[in-house]
Amino acid sequence: MSEVLALASELIRRRSVTPADEGCQSLIAARLQAAGFDCERLRFAEVDNLWATHGSGAPVLVLLGHTDVVPSGPVEAWASDPFEPAIRDGVLYGRGAADMKGSVAAFVVALEQFVAAHPGHAGTVALLLTSDEEGDAIDGVRRVAEVFRGRGQSIDWCITGEPSSTRKLGDLLRVGRRGTLSATLTVKGVQGHVAYPDKARNPIHQALPALAELAGRSWDGGYETFPPTSLQISNFNAGTGANNVIPGEARILFNLRYNPHWTAVRLEQETGAVLDRHGLEYDLHWHRGGEPFYTPEGRLRIVAREVLGEFAGAVPEESTAGGTSDARFIAPLGAQCIEVGPVNASIHKVDENVSVSELEALPALYRRLLERLLLE
């Protein structure tokens, strides 16, 4: 069994459902310390974070990942125990195989190989891991970034190991991500009998025109490779369960995924203006998940494009699509950020998996990126 397959399997065995780490980072820290890395544990609340560095000075290149995973869902729906790695027909199955314990294992092996071959390399190479990427993302990289900002810790380049490929390893290079902004809207009415609507105020009827305007709005036409900003209503709750009672309030959850045309502050202001114009009585609470980030053309993108092209056999697609990643907290530190990882077809699904051959190719891909960026 290869080094990366063995380590990925050991990580999968650890039931590190967010925000638990279950010793994954301790295992990794022990290996990297043996390889000459300085390791710092940064624990906030229930979240473990690991900062491991080798070398000194600029440029600073960070490999960014997470050891937590989403819940498995019904175990009986899996072909095998989700927390017991299984190999079938050249494929490794287990929760986190693709998202992202496979990438984390490849990071570790690549770093060990890189510093063994180049102990006096230029600059600093680092690994940053959290156990809070799949959860609230409050005490993970977000908090670590605050610590770094206070220390004056600079980061030049960041490579996140999120599963970015679509059909084969290296066929897509992610060069940015949209921002995410979530809202909880409570529209206040007056409860009453449906036969006497004049004595009540229906918050559903009041909310619908405003929500239709927000949901149907064309916020922008996109930005560079970013798709247009989108507002999606995810939950709408109102009523007592009876069909003859006008509810006293309605509670609506919605989310905006937005490109660099916008900031969270401007979107909040625009949304509030629509609600006010419709005359609603409401409470509105926002959660800012992270601003969008975008890495323009430069050395990081050029090198990554060339390296991925070598592995995939063709120039990769460059994309900003998808959800969010922890790179959204690193980019504001001034770092250029990309995402490079395995195929994402099975992430968060039953029977999550990664091709063994592609997993075994990942350390060489990451090592090649390190060598091109720090040695040339």
C-alpha positions as CSV (number, residue, x, y, z in Angstrom):
1,M,0.0,0.0,0.0
2,S,1.4,3.4,-1.0
3,E,2.2,6.0,1.7
4,V,-0.6,8.3,0.7
5,L,-3.2,5.5,0.5
6,A,-2.2,4.3,4.0
7,L,-2.4,7.8,5.5
8,A,-5.7,8.6,3.8
9,S,-7.1,5.3,5.1
10,E,-6.0,6.0,8.7
11,L,-7.6,9.5,8.5
12,I,-10.9,8.0,7.3
13,R,-11.0,5.6,10.2
14,R,-11.1,8.6,12.6
15,R,-14.7,9.7,12.9
16,S,-14.0,13.3,12.7
17,V,-17.5,14.6,12.1
18,T,-17.4,18.4,12.3
19,P,-16.2,20.0,14.5
20,A,-14.4,16.9,15.9
21,D,-10.8,16.1,14.8
22,E,-10.5,12.8,16.6
23,G,-6.7,12.9,16.6
24,C,-6.2,13.5,12.9
25,Q,-4.1,16.6,13.4
26,S,-2.0,15.0,16.1
27,L,-1.1,12.2,13.8
28,I,-0.2,14.7,11.1
29,A,1.8,16.9,13.4
30,A,3.9,14.0,14.7
31,R,4.8,13.1,11.1
32,L,5.7,16.7,10.1
33,Q,7.7,17.4,13.3
34,A,9.7,14.3,12.4
35,A,10.3,15.8,9.0
36,G,11.6,19.1,10.6
37,F,8.4,21.2,10.7
38,D,7.5,23.5,13.5
39,C,4.0,22.8,14.6
40,E,1.6,25.0,16.5
41,R,-1.8,23.9,17.8
42,L,-4.4,26.6,17.8
43,R,-7.6,25.5,19.5
44,F,-10.6,27.7,19.8
45,A,-13.7,26.4,21.6
46,E,-14.2,22.9,20.3
47,V,-12.2,23.4,17.1
48,D,-8.7,22.2,16.5
49,N,-6.4,24.0,14.1
50,L,-2.8,23.1,13.1
51,W,-0.2,25.5,11.7
52,A,3.0,23.7,10.5
53,T,5.9,25.5,8.9
54,H,9.3,24.8,7.4
55,G,11.8,27.4,6.3
56,S,11.6,31.1,6.8
57,G,10.9,34.4,5.1
58,A,9.2,35.1,1.9
59,P,7.6,33.8,-0.2
60,V,5.1,32.0,2.1
61,L,3.2,29.2,0.4
62,V,0.4,27.6,2.4
63,L,-1.4,24.3,1.8
64,L,-4.8,24.6,3.3
65,G,-7.2,21.8,4.3
66,H,-9.6,20.4,6.8
67,T,-9.8,17.2,8.8
68,D,-13.5,17.3,9.6
69,V,-16.1,15.6,7.5
70,V,-19.9,15.8,7.2
71,P,-22.1,13.1,8.8
72,S,-22.3,9.9,7.0
73,G,-26.1,9.7,6.9
74,P,-27.8,6.3,7.2
75,V,-24.9,3.8,7.6
76,E,-27.1,1.0,6.1
77,A,-27.3,3.0,2.8
78,W,-23.5,2.6,2.4
79,A,-22.0,-0.4,0.7
80,S,-19.5,-0.6,3.5
81,D,-18.9,1.2,6.8
82,P,-18.3,4.9,6.0
83,F,-15.6,5.1,8.6
84,E,-13.8,1.9,7.6
85,P,-11.8,2.5,4.4
86,A,-12.6,0.0,1.7
87,I,-11.0,-0.5,-1.7
88,R,-13.1,-1.9,-4.5
89,D,-12.2,-2.0,-8.2
90,G,-9.4,0.5,-7.7
91,V,-11.5,3.0,-5.8
92,L,-11.2,4.0,-2.1
93,Y,-14.5,4.4,-0.3
94,G,-15.1,6.2,3.0
95,R,-16.4,9.4,4.4
96,G,-13.8,12.1,3.6
97,A,-12.1,10.1,0.9
98,A,-12.6,13.0,-1.5
99,D,-13.5,15.8,0.8
100,M,-10.9,16.1,1.9
101,K,-8.8,13.5,3.7
102,G,-7.3,12.3,0.5
103,S,-6.0,15.7,-0.3
104,V,-4.8,16.2,3.3
105,A,-2.9,12.9,3.2
106,A,-1.4,14.0,-0.2
107,F,-0.3,17.3,1.3
108,V,1.5,15.6,4.1
109,V,3.4,13.2,1.8
110,A,4.2,15.9,-0.6
111,L,5.6,18.1,2.2
112,E,7.7,15.3,3.6
113,Q,9.1,14.6,0.2
114,F,9.7,18.2,-0.7
115,V,11.7,19.1,2.5
116,A,13.7,15.9,2.4
117,A,14.8,16.7,-1.2
118,H,15.2,20.4,-0.6
119,P,15.9,21.1,3.1
120,G,17.3,24.5,2.3
121,H,14.5,25.7,0.1
122,A,13.7,29.3,-0.4
123,G,10.9,30.9,1.6
124,T,8.4,29.2,3.9
125,V,6.2,26.2,3.1
126,A,3.3,25.7,5.5
127,L,0.3,23.5,6.2
128,L,-2.9,24.9,7.8
129,L,-5.6,22.5,8.9
130,T,-8.9,23.0,10.7
131,S,-11.7,20.8,12.0
132,D,-14.4,23.5,11.4
133,E,-14.7,23.8,7.6
134,E,-17.8,21.6,7.2
135,G,-19.5,23.2,10.2
136,D,-20.1,26.8,11.3
137,A,-16.6,27.9,10.2
138,I,-16.4,30.3,13.1
139,D,-13.5,28.9,15.2
140,G,-11.5,27.5,12.4
141,V,-9.6,29.3,9.7
142,R,-11.7,32.4,10.3
143,R,-10.2,32.7,13.8
144,V,-6.7,31.6,12.7
145,A,-6.8,34.4,10.1
146,E,-7.5,36.9,12.9
147,V,-4.5,35.6,14.8
148,F,-2.3,35.9,11.7
149,R,-3.6,39.4,11.1
150,G,-2.6,40.3,14.7
151,R,0.8,38.8,14.3
152,G,1.5,40.3,10.9
153,Q,1.8,36.9,9.3
154,S,1.9,37.3,5.6
155,I,0.9,34.7,3.1
156,D,1.8,35.0,-0.6
157,W,0.2,31.9,-2.1
158,C,-2.4,29.5,-0.8
159,I,-3.3,26.1,-2.4
160,T,-6.5,24.6,-1.0
161,G,-7.0,20.9,-1.5
162,E,-10.8,21.0,-2.0
163,P,-12.0,18.4,-4.5
164,S,-12.1,20.7,-7.6
165,S,-11.7,18.3,-10.5
166,T,-14.8,17.3,-12.5
167,R,-13.9,14.2,-14.5
168,K,-10.2,13.6,-14.0
169,L,-7.5,14.9,-11.8
170,G,-6.3,18.3,-12.8
171,D,-9.0,19.1,-15.4
172,L,-10.2,22.2,-13.4
173,L,-8.4,25.0,-11.6
174,R,-10.5,27.0,-9.2
175,V,-9.3,30.6,-9.1
176,G,-11.9,32.2,-6.9
177,R,-15.2,31.6,-5.1
178,R,-18.4,33.6,-4.6
179,G,-19.2,35.2,-1.3
180,T,-22.0,33.8,0.8
181,L,-24.5,35.8,2.8
182,S,-27.4,34.2,4.8
183,A,-30.4,35.8,6.3
184,T,-33.2,35.0,8.7
185,L,-36.2,37.2,8.1
186,T,-39.2,37.3,10.5
187,V,-42.2,39.2,9.1
188,K,-44.6,40.2,11.8
189,G,-48.4,40.2,11.4
190,V,-51.4,39.9,13.6
191,Q,-53.0,36.5,14.2
192,G,-56.7,36.0,13.7
193,H,-59.5,34.0,12.2
194,V,-59.5,33.5,8.4
195,A,-63.1,34.6,8.3
196,Y,-62.2,38.0,9.7
197,P,-59.1,39.1,7.7
198,D,-60.0,42.8,8.5
199,K,-59.2,42.0,12.2
200,A,-55.8,40.4,11.4
201,R,-52.7,41.1,9.3
202,N,-51.4,38.1,7.3
203,P,-47.6,38.1,7.2
204,I,-47.5,35.6,4.4
205,H,-49.5,37.8,2.1
206,Q,-47.3,40.8,3.1
207,A,-44.0,39.0,2.6
208,L,-44.7,37.3,-0.8
209,P,-44.5,40.4,-3.1
210,A,-41.2,41.5,-1.5
211,L,-39.8,38.0,-1.7
212,A,-40.9,37.7,-5.3
213,E,-39.1,40.9,-6.1
214,L,-35.9,39.8,-4.4
215,A,-35.9,36.3,-5.9
216,G,-36.7,37.5,-9.4
217,R,-34.2,40.3,-9.4
218,S,-31.3,40.3,-11.8
219,W,-28.6,41.4,-9.4
220,D,-25.8,41.6,-12.0
221,G,-24.6,40.0,-15.2
222,G,-21.6,38.2,-13.7
223,Y,-18.0,39.2,-13.1
224,E,-15.0,37.9,-15.0
225,T,-15.5,34.1,-14.7
226,F,-18.0,34.4,-11.9
227,P,-21.7,33.6,-12.6
228,P,-24.4,36.2,-11.8
229,T,-25.3,36.8,-8.1
230,S,-28.2,34.7,-7.0
231,L,-30.7,34.8,-4.1
232,Q,-32.4,31.6,-3.1
233,I,-35.1,31.1,-0.5
234,S,-34.4,27.9,1.4
235,N,-37.1,27.9,4.1
236,F,-40.5,29.4,4.6
237,N,-42.3,28.7,7.9
238,A,-45.6,30.1,9.1
239,G,-48.9,29.1,10.6
240,T,-50.3,27.1,13.5
241,G,-51.1,23.9,11.5
242,A,-54.8,24.9,11.4
243,N,-56.4,26.0,8.1
244,N,-58.6,28.6,9.8
245,V,-56.0,30.7,11.6
246,I,-54.1,33.6,10.0
247,P,-50.5,33.3,11.5
248,G,-49.0,36.0,13.6
249,E,-45.6,35.8,11.9
250,A,-43.7,34.2,9.0
251,R,-40.0,33.1,9.2
252,I,-38.0,32.9,6.0
253,L,-34.4,31.8,5.4
254,F,-32.6,32.9,2.3
255,N,-29.0,33.0,1.0
256,L,-27.2,35.1,-1.5
257,R,-24.2,33.8,-3.4
258,Y,-22.5,36.8,-4.9
259,N,-19.5,37.9,-7.1
260,P,-17.1,40.7,-6.6
261,H,-19.6,43.3,-7.9
262,W,-21.0,43.3,-4.4
263,T,-20.0,43.3,-0.7
264,A,-22.1,41.9,2.1
265,V,-22.8,45.4,3.4
266,R,-24.2,46.6,0.1
267,L,-26.4,43.5,-0.3
268,E,-27.8,43.9,3.1
269,Q,-28.6,47.5,2.4
270,E,-30.3,46.7,-0.9
271,T,-32.3,43.9,0.6
272,G,-33.5,46.1,3.5
273,A,-34.5,48.8,1.1
274,V,-36.8,46.3,-0.8
275,L,-38.4,45.1,2.4
276,D,-39.0,48.7,3.6
277,R,-40.5,49.8,0.3
278,H,-43.1,47.0,0.6
279,G,-44.0,48.3,4.1
280,L,-43.2,45.2,6.0
281,E,-42.8,45.0,9.8
282,Y,-39.9,42.7,10.2
283,D,-36.7,41.6,12.0
284,L,-33.7,40.7,9.8
285,H,-30.6,38.9,11.0
286,W,-27.6,38.4,8.7
287,H,-24.7,35.9,8.8
288,R,-21.8,36.8,6.7
289,G,-20.2,33.6,5.6
290,G,-17.4,35.2,3.7
291,E,-16.7,37.7,0.9
292,P,-15.9,36.6,-2.6
293,F,-12.2,36.2,-3.7
294,Y,-10.6,36.1,-7.0
295,T,-7.0,35.4,-8.0
296,P,-6.0,37.4,-11.2
297,E,-3.6,36.2,-13.7
298,G,-0.1,36.0,-12.2
299,R,2.6,33.5,-11.2
300,L,0.4,31.3,-9.1
301,R,-2.2,30.8,-11.9
302,I,0.5,30.4,-14.6
303,V,2.4,27.7,-12.7
304,A,-0.8,25.9,-11.6
305,R,-2.2,25.9,-15.2
306,E,1.1,24.4,-16.5
307,V,1.3,21.8,-13.7
308,L,-2.3,20.7,-14.0
309,G,-1.9,20.5,-17.7
310,E,0.9,18.1,-17.3
311,F,-1.1,15.8,-15.1
312,A,-4.4,16.1,-17.0
313,G,-3.0,16.0,-20.5
314,A,-4.8,19.2,-21.4
315,V,-5.1,22.8,-20.2
316,P,-7.5,22.9,-17.2
317,E,-10.7,24.8,-17.2
318,E,-10.4,27.9,-14.9
319,S,-13.5,28.4,-12.7
320,T,-15.0,30.3,-9.8
321,A,-18.1,28.2,-9.5
322,G,-19.2,26.0,-6.6
323,G,-19.8,26.7,-3.0
324,T,-17.4,28.2,-0.5
325,S,-14.0,27.2,1.0
326,D,-11.8,28.3,3.8
327,A,-9.7,30.2,1.2
328,R,-12.2,33.0,1.7
329,F,-10.6,33.8,5.0
330,I,-7.0,33.6,3.7
331,A,-7.5,35.8,0.6
332,P,-8.1,39.0,2.7
333,L,-4.7,38.6,4.2
334,G,-3.3,39.5,0.8
335,A,-2.8,35.9,-0.5
336,Q,-3.4,34.7,-4.0
337,C,-5.5,31.6,-3.7
338,I,-6.3,28.6,-5.9
339,E,-8.0,25.2,-5.3
340,V,-6.6,22.0,-6.6
341,G,-7.9,18.6,-5.7
342,P,-9.5,15.3,-6.7
343,V,-12.7,14.7,-8.5
344,N,-15.7,16.0,-6.6
345,A,-18.5,13.8,-8.0
346,S,-19.2,11.9,-4.8
347,I,-18.5,14.5,-2.0
348,H,-21.1,14.6,0.8
349,K,-22.8,11.6,-0.8
350,V,-23.4,8.0,0.3
351,D,-20.4,5.9,-0.8
352,E,-18.1,8.9,-1.1
353,N,-14.9,7.8,-2.9
354,V,-11.7,8.7,-4.7
355,S,-9.9,6.8,-7.4
356,V,-6.8,5.1,-5.9
357,S,-4.7,5.9,-9.0
358,E,-5.6,9.6,-8.8
359,L,-5.1,9.7,-5.0
360,E,-1.6,8.2,-5.5
361,A,-0.9,10.9,-8.2
362,L,-1.8,13.8,-5.9
363,P,1.4,14.0,-3.8
364,A,3.5,14.4,-7.0
365,L,1.1,17.1,-8.2
366,Y,1.4,19.1,-5.0
367,R,5.1,18.5,-4.8
368,R,5.5,19.8,-8.4
369,L,3.6,22.9,-7.5
370,L,5.8,23.5,-4.4
371,E,9.0,23.0,-6.5
372,R,7.9,25.3,-9.3
373,L,6.8,28.1,-6.9
374,L,9.6,27.9,-4.4
375,L,12.6,26.7,-6.4
376,E,12.4,28.3,-9.8
